[in-house]
Amino acid sequence: MIGTFAPRKCGIATFTEDLKTKVEAFHPGVSFDIYALDRREAAPLYEGSVEFVRVDELQSYRDAARRISRSGVDAVWLQHEYGIFGGPDGAMVTELIDRIEAPLIVTFHTILTQPSPGQREVLRQILSRTAEAMVMSAHGRDLLIKLYGFSPDRITVIAHGAPDRPFGREDQFKAQLGLAGRPVLMTFGLLGPGKGLEHAIEALPAIAAKHPDVLYRIVGATHPNLVREQGETYRDGLKARVTELGIEANVAWDDRFLDTDELLDQIEACDIYLTPYPNLQQSTSGTLSYAVALGKAVVSTPYIHARELLADDVGVLVPVGDPAAIAATVNDLLDQPAKLSAIKKRAYAKGRRTIWPRFAQASAELVSKAVFATEAGASAFAFEKRPSHGRDDTHILPCPAHRAVLDLRGGGMKLAG
């Protein structure tokens, strides 16, 4: 598995860790080696069993490719997001994938409808090496087909995985947080301008006017990149706005990146989960998946993942940047307990489709599809010498005449990811 990984605090790192642990738990015949992307100074934070790739150093990608090739893995699973790789538009990733022989599976976390020329070229190069593509929305599948010309037969839609917990335990978890009896709203994630939190905050005075004991819990650390560049200016600005609006009693801050179990406990304590994101191209939100699977009423802007997951009255969509719409929707739900309860039940039912056992099963089947893609033969790729960045280097090009079908009945599969 190649991608960001714990202890790095980002959504893809959490996803990568979940993918590894859930597949290995439910399908012990599959095991993963981890190649974690991070800055050089972060290397001491990773355990010895995790291979480390220095994100901004070209040679580190080449070295990782050699280690993967020597390890004899059956497949390589890459998590792709432009911003986690080094070079313009994350182009350094191609230095790695051009040098691996095993079938390549790629999870595309972001597929842009209007990519820059550089972004389009990077994605084109990745797709040229991809044996199987995973996307988490039907919209993502359509984009790969229509915009990038990728074969539909090599795309699998697997919804973001989610926990399997009992329904309707708000009172229990509110009591643990000292919030018994209060209507609780919540947003979780790394804080930054892309979350739209200012719009939810602007909605609170109108909500508190009708429901004075309402509490909006904003949970999550500020994005580390934002902290490096601006410190806590963004969070301080949000807090100042809360003070200006006179709603300090209606807002609670938890400035931490929570581990998964604690995050789930806190989501269980809320009634309405808010995702007021301004980026309508966002195709995946792990916390949205968690909130739906835990049976929360979600009020969200209509970004891609929300449109798909909240269809059929599973949640409520509101326009981007519209505090009045957020307030009206939240008040409507809090004013009508039966309606709120019905949405929660529909969300919980929808979430049964994405719980971890089903996610792990679909993921294991995707691995099997990549490894057993064609009938018996040799390697799926053939080595070729060609110049690279001013030096001769070994690249691997598709060779359809030589395919590998491996007998995994004995010892299972080993995957680099």
Secondary structure, DSSP 8 states (H G I E B T S, - for coil): -EE--TTS-SHHHHHHHHHHHHHHHH-TTEEEEEEEEE-GGGGGGS-TTEEEEETT-HHHHHHHHHHHHHHT-SEEEEEE-GGGSSSGGGTTHHHHHTT--S-EEEEES---SS--HHHHHHHHHHHHH-SEEEESSHHHHHHHHHTT---GGGEEE----B----S--HHHHHHHTT-TT--EEEEES-BSGGG-HHHHHHHHHHHHHH-TT-EEEEES-B-HHHHHHHTTHHHHHHHHHHHHHT-GGGEEEE-S---HHHHHHHHHT-SEEEE--S-TT----HHHHHHHHTT-EEEE---HHHHHHTTTTTSEE--TT-HHHHHHHHHHHHH-HHHHHHHHHHHHHHHTTSBHHHHHHHHHHHHHHHHTSSSS-S-SEEEEEEEETTEEEEEEEE-TT-------TTT-EEEE-
